Amino acid sequence: MDVMITGKQLEVTPALKQYVESRVKKIEKYSRDVSQAIFTLKVEKYRHMAEVLVKVNGFILQSEQETNEMYASVDKAMSKIERQLKKHQEKLHSHRVQHNATGQKEMPEPADWADINIKKRKQFSIETMSVEEAALQMELLENDFFLFENYESKQINVLYKRKDGGLGLIERIS
């Protein structure tokens, strides 16, 4: 497994690096298919934030946690990843979802955003998957929507949670 640790306004000490790597090894007991773990550790005044992305069989598990101590933030983030990974494994065994994920694509840079007040911007790769896999991924990330490339139509789709509790799918008309 590839482990990447980045510090923003923080020097990643050998002790912190060793601690993070020891926490990552604990998730290997849930799945041998973990290919990459990316840690971004940030400090802003008294806030210590740990953001973790873990790639498993084409799925991405994410956690962001904030405390007043970096080791506690890493612990909380990894605990959430462990819960997501357990949930993912249970769903795979109960639904027997087959993985059809292929290579990653880069998001294009947005146009001029000068007139729009964007509070937060994130970039991520769009994975090719079935609608069922996208629903599983959206639930694992605990998001209200999920952007993906539909395996069947090869089109970009948006899956979202409806107010009535169901799911909606937005498809592009060719």
Protein Blocks (a to p, Z undefined) as FASTA:
>chain_A
ZZddddehiacdfklmmmmmmmmmmmmmmpckbfbdcdddddehjbccddddddeehiac
ddddddfbfklmmmmmmmmmmmmmmmmmmmmmmnopacfbdcdddddddddfklpccfbd
cddddddddfklmmmmmmmnopabdcdddfklopacdddddfkopacdddddZZ
